[in-house]
Amino acid sequence: MPVPGLYDGSSHYHSGRGRSFDDSEPYISTNKQTNRTRGLPDNNLLKSFSADKPSSVAKIKVVVRKRPLNKKEVSRQEEDIISIEPGSNYLTVHETKLKVDLTEYEEKHEFVFDAVLSEGVSNDEVYRETVEPIVPTIFQRTKATCFAYGQTGSGKTYTMQPLPLKASQDILRLMQHTYRNQGFYLFVSFFEIYGGKLYDLLNERRKLCMREDGKQQVCIVGLQEYKVSNVDTIRELIEKGNATRSTGTTGANEESSRSHAILQLAVKRSADGSESKPPRVVGKLSFIDLAGSERGADTTDNDKQTRMEGAEINKSLLALKECIRALDSDQGHIPFRGSKLTEVLRDSFVGDSRTVMISCVSPNSGSCEHTLNTLRYADRVKSLSKGTTSKKDPLLSTLNIRESTTLPLSSIAPTVSSIENNIYDVPNEHNRFGWSKQTERETLSHSMDRVSSGREDDFDFSEEFYKPEKPSWKNSKQDSFRIPPLEDKTRKTDAQPKWKEHQDFDNDLSADDDLSALLKEEDDLVNAHRKEVEETIDIVREEMKLLVEADQPGNQLDDYISRLNTILSQKAAGILHLQNRLAHFQRRLNEHNVLVSSGQ
């Protein structure tokens, strides 16, 4: 059931910036109250933590949370289009569509995730399902990341706000019991990424610089870290940071996050037990409250600043998606430099890392398109974490497609032996260029002369070697085929007049040159065609990327038109170039009377 008083505001999951979490999260005031709410005693909690191992925690976990309808949506009489089976991990989206005759019909979309949380689930249950399993891993050199993804107004900030306090409480409890007297310390830092720049939320929004050290570790120069030992101090720091965070008003939310806020809980340990040296980072848990993904139609103020904010937000969200996809598919390269957000979180994506994605969705019918987009991406991320077999199958299928596409092209230019067999096995047919079998046989004989005279030692002229390729004409002798063809041809032409010999020789050379030239032109045409296909694939990918960017908020119409014009010009130029080569090759074939009908 929805908690009274939390969803009465005009914004979804409405919670004021800088207010105390005690208003909506009463379980963090005292340890006694916390344990009663969670229903898990201290000893059992610590025992479960100590028994957990990093290997037992999924590398990527996808959780979906549905929020309830708010007053605005109820007043507009919007329907709840998301149904969740109690105790299950799948949900159904009921999308209303119109037929051609304007008749309404319902289309169902079913999704399955690692966990599905309904509108009646509290933040305490969200924490137990998402962050609690990865808390012990940060003591074993693991970098963990938890972030909420979804459209503006889907409840990301409301979901993420209490999670750092709960996690820090469990971290401090582990440091005081399981890892007592082992030199562990907890440090808190809080900063935001706004417009591609970093600002320290705990130091009067001072601008920060991001650098890389010699070990390719990302260092944020000027970021203040606070050493904490109790939850109350962490709560005060979070409230201070939220009060200075950049917010804005959109059509979906009165107070919408316009920046990515990153709260980091770093567990450090003194080197060799000496407090004189600075402690080293053992593990880190990052909480990311992402700015909402939105389109230009969602903003009530379509000024330049708002559109630039939306473009920067969507760019960083797309880069984060690509990094998570590369992380889970074990790719060699992870595109960290796609945005400042992924560059800052580089250490959370390499090595022994864990990622929890909380997809927040809106249940109202007006947000159906956004909800489906969020669920489809979450489903893609989840499908990548099913195992190595599912990851390799698409690659193998891609290779098979490439092989099936390449083999017919290579068969267009067969070897000399295949030409020879085709000519002699089908004596009544023309070859692929229309020459008669006699001309082709003589030309091929000259080709064999050049091969055997140049590399005679490389061939075995034994009877066994030529037995599988026995000629099919009747009047030839097998012994004459084993000797060099030049001598055989000389014996055949001894009885002929000298002028006839020279004339035939010149004709043979001319036919040989024409055939070689046409063969080369054919190979060039095939290679040009293959290159054009590859370039077309690249252009299609660029077009798909352009369409994705066109759907994003803040997209500039003039930029879209300019890029589309460039893409279409590239396609037209490539097709025109290939058509010119084809026309030239056809003219060459007509000059040599090669293009003849099969009935002649």
C-alpha positions in Angstrom: 0.0 0.0 0.0 1.2 3.5 -0.7 2.6 5.4 2.3 0.3 8.3 3.2 1.6 11.7 2.6 4.5 10.8 0.3 2.7 10.9 -3.0 0.3 13.8 -2.4 2.5 16.4 -4.1 2.4 17.5 -7.6 5.7 15.7 -8.4 6.2 12.0 -8.3 7.9 10.8 -5.1 7.9 14.4 -4.0 10.6 15.2 -1.5 12.1 18.6 -0.8 15.7 19.3 -1.3 17.8 19.5 1.8 15.1 18.1 4.2 15.8 15.5 6.8 15.3 11.9 5.8 13.6 11.4 9.1 10.4 12.8 7.5 10.0 9.8 5.2 12.6 7.3 6.6 12.0 7.0 10.4 14.1 3.8 10.6 17.5 5.7 10.7 17.0 7.7 13.8 18.2 5.0 16.2 19.8 1.6 15.9 16.9 0.1 17.9 14.3 1.5 15.6 16.3 0.5 12.5 16.6 -3.1 13.6 12.9 -3.4 14.5 11.9 -2.0 11.1 14.2 -4.3 9.2 13.2 -7.3 11.3 16.8 -8.6 11.4 18.8 -8.7 14.6 22.4 -7.3 14.7 24.0 -10.7 15.1 22.1 -12.3 12.2 22.9 -9.4 10.0 26.6 -9.6 10.7 26.6 -13.3 10.2 24.9 -13.0 6.8 27.4 -10.4 5.9 30.4 -12.4 6.9 29.1 -15.5 5.0 28.7 -13.6 1.8 31.4 -13.8 -0.9 31.9 -11.4 -3.8 31.6 -14.3 -6.2 28.1 -15.1 -5.0 26.9 -11.6 -5.9 25.8 -11.0 -9.5 28.1 -8.7 -11.6 25.1 -6.8 -12.8 21.7 -6.9 -11.2 18.6 -5.3 -12.7 15.7 -4.3 -10.4 12.5 -2.6 -11.5 10.5 -0.4 -9.2 7.0 0.9 -10.0 5.7 4.0 -8.3 2.0 4.7 -7.5 -0.2 7.2 -9.4 0.0 10.7 -7.9 -2.8 13.3 -7.6 -2.2 14.9 -10.9 -2.5 11.6 -12.8 -5.6 10.6 -10.8 -7.2 14.0 -11.5 -6.6 13.4 -15.2 -8.2 10.0 -14.8 -5.1 8.2 -16.2 -5.1 4.4 -15.8 -2.4 2.2 -14.2 -1.0 0.2 -17.1 1.5 -1.9 -15.2 0.5 -5.1 -13.5 2.8 -7.1 -11.2 2.1 -10.6 -9.9 2.6 -10.7 -6.1 5.9 -12.5 -5.2 7.0 -12.8 -8.9 9.8 -11.2 -10.8 7.9 -10.3 -13.9 5.5 -7.5 -14.9 3.1 -6.7 -17.7 2.6 -3.4 -19.5 -0.9 -3.0 -21.0 -0.5 -0.6 -23.9 -3.6 0.9 -25.5 -3.4 1.3 -29.3 -5.7 2.3 -32.1 -6.5 0.3 -35.2 -6.9 1.8 -38.7 -10.6 2.3 -38.0 -9.8 4.1 -34.7 -10.9 1.0 -32.7 -9.0 0.7 -29.4 -7.2 -2.5 -28.6 -4.8 -3.6 -25.9 -1.3 -4.9 -26.5 0.5 -6.7 -23.6 4.3 -6.4 -23.1 5.8 -8.9 -20.6 9.2 -8.4 -19.0 11.2 -10.6 -16.5 13.9 -9.1 -14.3 16.0 -10.1 -11.3 13.5 -8.4 -9.0 10.3 -6.4 -9.6 9.1 -4.1 -6.8 5.5 -2.9 -6.7 4.3 0.5 -5.5 3.6 -0.9 -2.0 7.3 -1.7 -1.4 9.1 0.5 1.0 12.6 1.9 0.6 13.8 -0.4 3.3 12.8 -3.4 1.1 14.4 -1.7 -1.9 17.7 -1.5 0.0 17.6 -5.2 1.1 17.0 -6.2 -2.5 19.6 -4.1 -4.2 22.4 -2.6 -2.1 22.6 -4.8 1.0 24.1 -7.9 -0.8 27.0 -5.8 -2.2 28.0 -4.0 1.0 30.3 -6.8 2.3 32.1 -6.9 -1.1 33.7 -3.5 -0.7 35.8 -4.8 2.1 37.4 -7.2 -0.3 38.7 -4.8 -2.9 35.5 -4.4 -4.9 34.2 -1.2 -6.5 30.4 -1.3 -6.4 27.9 1.1 -8.2 24.2 1.6 -7.6 22.2 3.9 -9.8 18.6 4.6 -10.8 17.6 4.9 -14.4 14.3 6.2 -15.8 12.4 9.1 -17.2 11.9 12.4 -15.4 9.4 12.0 -12.5 9.7 8.2 -12.2 11.0 8.4 -8.7 14.8 8.0 -9.0 15.7 10.6 -6.4 13.1 9.3 -3.9 14.5 5.8 -4.4 18.2 6.8 -4.1 18.0 9.2 -1.2 17.8 6.7 1.7 20.1 4.1 0.3 23.5 5.7 1.1 22.4 6.2 4.8 21.4 2.5 5.1 24.6 1.4 3.4 26.8 3.6 5.6 25.1 2.3 8.7 25.8 -1.3 7.7 29.4 -0.4 6.7 30.0 1.2 10.1 28.5 -1.8 11.8 30.8 -4.2 9.9 33.8 -2.0 10.8 32.9 -2.1 14.5 32.3 -5.8 14.7 33.5 -8.1 11.8 36.5 -5.9 10.9 37.1 -4.4 14.3 40.7 -3.3 15.0 41.8 -3.9 11.4 42.4 -0.2 10.6 39.4 0.5 8.3 38.0 4.0 7.9 35.0 5.3 6.1 35.2 8.5 3.9 32.3 10.3 2.3 32.5 12.6 -0.8 29.6 14.2 -2.7 29.8 15.9 -6.0 27.7 16.5 -9.1 28.3 16.6 -12.9 26.4 19.5 -14.5 27.0 20.5 -18.1 30.0 18.3 -18.4 31.7 19.9 -15.4 32.4 18.7 -11.9 31.3 20.6 -8.7 31.9 19.7 -5.1 28.6 19.8 -3.3 30.3 19.7 0.1 32.6 22.6 -0.6 30.4 25.5 -1.8 30.1 24.0 -5.3 33.8 24.6 -6.0 34.8 23.5 -9.5 36.8 20.3 -9.7 39.3 18.9 -12.2 39.6 15.3 -13.2 43.1 13.9 -13.9 44.7 10.5 -14.5 47.7 9.3 -12.6 50.5 7.0 -13.8 48.4 3.9 -13.0 45.5 5.2 -15.1 43.5 5.8 -11.9 41.0 8.7 -12.1 41.7 11.4 -9.5 39.4 14.3 -8.8 41.6 17.2 -7.9 40.1 19.3 -5.1 37.4 16.9 -4.0 36.9 17.0 -0.2 36.5 13.7 1.6 35.1 13.6 5.1 36.1 10.9 7.5 33.0 9.8 9.3 32.2 7.4 12.2 28.4 7.8 12.7 25.3 7.9 10.6 24.2 11.4 11.8 27.3 13.0 10.3 26.6 11.3 7.0 23.0 12.5 7.1 24.1 16.1 7.6 26.6 15.9 4.7 24.0 14.5 2.4 21.5 17.1 3.3 24.1 19.8 2.7 24.9 18.4 -0.7 21.3 18.1 -1.7 20.6 21.7 -0.8 23.3 23.0 -3.2 22.5 20.6 -6.1 21.3 21.9 -9.4 17.6 21.5 -10.0 15.0 22.7 -12.5 11.3 22.6 -13.4 10.0 20.4 -16.1 6.5 19.5 -17.3 6.8 16.1 -15.5 8.3 17.3 -12.2 8.3 20.7 -10.3 11.7 20.0 -8.9 13.7 17.8 -11.3 17.3 16.9 -11.0 19.3 18.6 -13.8 22.6 17.1 -12.8 24.1 13.7 -11.9 24.8 13.6 -8.2 27.5 11.0 -7.1 27.9 10.1 -3.5 30.9 7.9 -2.8 31.5 5.8 0.4 35.1 4.8 0.3 36.5 2.3 2.7 40.2 2.9 3.3 42.9 1.2 5.3 46.1 2.4 6.8 49.2 1.0 5.1 51.0 -1.5 7.3 49.0 -0.3 10.3 50.8 3.1 10.3 48.6 6.2 10.7 51.4 8.5 9.5 50.9 7.4 5.9 47.7 8.3 4.1 45.2 5.4 4.0 44.7 3.5 0.8 41.3 2.8 -0.8 40.2 -0.8 -0.2 36.7 -0.6 -1.7 34.2 2.0 -2.9 30.5 2.1 -3.1 29.1 4.8 -5.4 25.5 6.0 -5.4 24.4 7.9 -8.6 21.2 9.9 -8.7 21.0 10.4 -12.4 19.2 13.3 -14.0 16.0 12.2 -15.8 16.0 11.2 -19.4 13.5 13.3 -21.1 12.4 14.7 -24.5 11.9 18.2 -25.6 8.1 17.9 -25.2 8.5 17.2 -21.5 10.0 20.6 -20.7 7.6 23.5 -20.2 10.4 26.1 -20.8 12.1 25.3 -24.1 14.8 27.9 -23.8 18.3 27.3 -24.9 19.7 26.5 -21.5 17.0 23.8 -20.9 17.7 22.2 -24.2 21.4 22.2 -23.7 20.9 20.6 -20.3 18.8 17.9 -21.8 21.3 17.2 -24.6 24.1 16.8 -22.1 22.1 14.6 -19.8 21.1 12.2 -22.6 24.6 12.1 -23.9 26.0 11.0 -20.5 23.1 8.5 -20.0 23.9 6.9 -23.4 27.6 6.6 -22.5 26.7 5.0 -19.2 24.6 2.4 -21.0 27.4 1.5 -23.4 29.9 1.1 -20.5 27.6 -1.2 -18.7 27.0 -3.3 -21.8 30.7 -3.5 -22.5 31.3 -4.4 -18.8 28.9 -7.3 -18.8 29.9 -8.7 -22.2 33.6 -8.8 -21.1 34.7 -6.6 -24.0 38.3 -5.6 -24.2 37.5 -1.9 -24.6 35.1 0.0 -22.4 34.2 3.5 -23.8 34.9 5.5 -20.6 35.6 8.7 -22.6 32.1 8.9 -23.8 31.2 11.4 -21.1 32.4 12.9 -17.8 30.1 10.6 -15.9 31.7 7.4 -17.2 35.2 8.8 -16.9 34.7 9.6 -13.2 33.3 6.1 -12.6 36.1 4.3 -14.5 37.3 2.5 -11.4 33.7 1.2 -10.8 33.8 -0.6 -14.2 37.1 -2.3 -14.1 38.6 -5.1 -12.1 36.3 -6.7 -9.5 33.2 -4.5 -9.8 29.5 -4.9 -9.1 26.7 -2.9 -10.6 23.0 -2.6 -9.5 20.6 -0.9 -11.8 17.3 0.3 -10.4 14.9 1.0 -13.3 12.1 3.4 -12.1 9.0 3.4 -14.1 5.8 5.5 -14.1 2.5 3.5 -14.2 0.3 6.1 -15.8 -0.9 5.7 -19.3 0.5 9.0 -20.5 4.0 7.7 -19.8 3.6 4.4 -21.6 6.2 5.1 -24.3 8.8 6.2 -21.7 8.0 3.2 -19.5 8.5 0.8 -22.4 11.8 2.4 -23.4 13.1 2.1 -19.8 12.0 -1.5 -19.5 13.4 -2.5 -22.9 16.8 -1.1 -22.1 16.7 -2.8 -18.7 15.8 -6.0 -20.4 18.7 -5.7 -22.7 21.1 -5.1 -19.8 19.6 -8.1 -18.0 19.9 -10.4 -21.1 23.7 -9.6 -21.2 24.2 -11.0 -17.7 22.8 -14.5 -18.3 26.1 -16.1 -19.0 28.9 -16.5 -21.5 26.9 -18.9 -23.8 24.3 -16.3 -24.6 27.0 -13.7 -25.2 28.9 -15.8 -27.7 26.0 -17.0 -29.8 25.3 -13.7 -31.5 29.0 -13.4 -32.4 29.0 -16.9 -33.9 25.9 -16.2 -35.8 27.5 -13.0 -37.1 30.5 -14.9 -38.3 28.3 -17.5 -40.0 26.4 -14.7 -41.8 29.7 -13.1 -42.9 30.9 -16.5 -44.2 27.7 -17.1 -46.1 28.0 -13.6 -47.6 31.6 -13.9 -48.5 31.6 -17.4 -50.1 29.6 -16.5 -53.2 31.8 -13.5 -53.9 34.9 -15.6 -53.7 33.4 -18.2 -56.0 33.1 -15.5 -58.7 36.8 -15.7 -59.3 37.7 -19.4 -59.3 41.2 -20.9 -59.7 42.7 -22.0 -63.0 42.0 -25.7 -62.2 38.3 -24.9 -61.7 38.1 -23.1 -65.0 39.8 -26.0 -66.7 37.4 -28.5 -65.2 34.4 -26.4 -66.1 35.5 -26.1 -69.7 36.3 -29.7 -70.3 33.4 -31.1 -68.4 30.8 -29.1 -70.4 32.1 -29.0 -74.0 29.0 -27.7 -75.6 28.6 -24.6 -73.5 30.4 -21.2 -73.6 32.4 -20.1 -70.7 31.3 -17.2 -68.5 32.7 -14.7 -71.0 31.2 -16.3 -74.1 34.5 -17.6 -75.7 34.5 -21.0 -77.4 36.0 -23.9 -75.7 38.9 -24.1 -78.2 40.0 -20.5 -77.5 39.8 -21.0 -73.8 41.8 -24.3 -74.0 44.6 -22.7 -76.0 44.7 -19.6 -73.7 44.8 -21.9 -70.7 47.6 -23.9 -72.3 49.7 -20.7 -72.6 49.0 -19.9 -68.9 50.2 -23.4 -67.9 53.3 -22.9 -70.0 54.3 -19.8 -68.0 53.5 -21.6 -64.6 55.4 -24.7 -65.3 58.4 -23.0 -67.0 58.8 -20.7 -64.0 58.3 -23.1 -61.1 58.7 -26.6 -62.5 60.4 -27.9 -59.4 57.4 -27.0 -57.3 55.1 -29.4 -59.1 54.9 -33.2 -59.0 54.5 -34.5 -62.6 53.9 -38.0 -61.4 51.0 -40.1 -62.7 49.5 -40.2 -59.2 49.4 -36.4 -59.0 47.4 -35.9 -62.2 45.2 -38.9 -61.9 42.4 -37.1 -60.0 42.4 -34.4 -62.6 42.4 -36.6 -65.7 41.3 -34.7 -68.9 38.0 -35.6 -70.2 38.7 -35.3 -74.0 39.0 -38.6 -75.8 41.9 -38.1 -78.2 44.5 -36.9 -75.7 47.2 -39.1 -74.3 48.0 -39.2 -70.6 51.7 -39.2 -71.2 51.6 -36.1 -73.3 49.9 -34.2 -70.5 52.7 -35.0 -68.1 55.4 -33.4 -70.2 55.7 -29.6 -70.4 52.8 -28.2 -72.6 55.2 -26.0 -74.6 57.0 -29.1 -76.1 53.7 -30.7 -76.8 52.4 -27.6 -78.7 55.7 -27.4 -80.7 55.2 -31.0 -81.9 51.6 -30.3 -82.9 52.5 -27.3 -85.0 55.7 -28.7 -86.7 53.8 -29.7 -89.9 52.1 -26.3 -90.2 53.4 -23.5 -92.4 55.4 -20.7 -90.7 53.0 -17.9 -91.5 50.1 -20.0 -90.0 52.1 -20.6 -86.8 52.9 -16.9 -86.3 49.3 -15.9 -87.0 47.9 -18.4 -84.5 50.4 -17.4 -82.0 49.5 -13.7 -82.3 45.8 -14.5 -82.1 46.4 -16.6 -79.0 48.4 -13.7 -77.4 45.7 -11.3 -78.2 43.0 -13.5 -76.8 45.1 -14.1 -73.7 45.6 -10.4 -73.1 41.9 -9.7 -73.5 41.0 -12.5 -71.2 43.5 -11.3 -68.5 42.3 -7.8 -68.8 38.6 -8.7 -68.5 39.3 -11.0 -65.6 41.1 -8.2 -63.8 38.3 -5.8 -64.5 35.8 -8.3 -63.2 37.8 -8.7 -60.0 38.0 -4.9 -59.7 34.3 -4.7 -60.1 33.6 -7.3 -57.5 36.0 -5.7 -55.0 34.4 -2.3 -55.6 31.0 -3.8 -55.0 32.2 -5.5 -51.8 33.7 -2.2 -50.6 30.5 -0.3 -51.4 28.5 -2.9 -49.4 30.8 -2.3 -46.4 30.6 1.4 -46.7 26.8 1.2 -47.0 26.7 -0.8 -43.7 28.7 1.9 -42.0 26.3 4.6 -43.4 23.3 2.6 -42.2 24.8 2.5 -38.7 25.4 6.3 -38.8 21.7 6.7 -39.9 20.5 4.6 -37.0 22.6 6.7 -34.6 21.2 9.9 -36.1 17.6 8.6 -35.6 18.4 7.8 -32.0 19.8 11.2 -31.4 16.8 12.8 -33.2 14.4 11.2 -30.6 16.4 12.6 -27.7 15.4 15.9 -26.0 17.4 18.9 -27.0 18.0 17.7 -30.5 18.7 20.6 -33.0 16.7 20.4 -36.2 19.3 22.2 -38.3 22.0 19.7 -37.1 19.7 16.8 -38.0 19.0 18.2 -41.5 22.7 18.9 -42.2 23.9 15.4 -41.1 21.1 13.7 -43.0 22.0 15.6 -46.1 25.6 14.5 -45.7 24.6 10.9 -45.3 22.4 10.9 -48.3 25.1 12.5 -50.4 27.6 9.8 -49.4 25.1 7.1 -50.3 24.4 8.7 -53.7 28.1 9.2 -54.5 28.9 5.6 -53.7 26.1 4.2 -55.8 27.0 6.5 -58.7 30.7 5.4 -58.6 29.7 1.7 -58.6 27.3 2.3 -61.5 30.0 4.0 -63.6 32.3 1.0 -63.0 29.6 -1.4 -64.0 28.7 0.5 -67.2 32.4 0.6 -68.2 32.7 -3.2 -67.7 29.6 -3.8 -69.7 31.0 -1.7 -72.6 34.2 -3.7 -72.5 32.2 -7.0 -72.7 30.2 -5.6 -75.6 33.4 -4.6 -77.5 34.6 -8.3 -77.3 31.2 -9.7 -78.1 31.1 -11.5 -74.8 27.6 -10.5 -73.7 25.7 -12.9 -76.0 22.4 -14.6 -75.3 22.3 -18.3 -74.4 20.3 -19.2 -77.5 23.1 -18.1 -80.0 
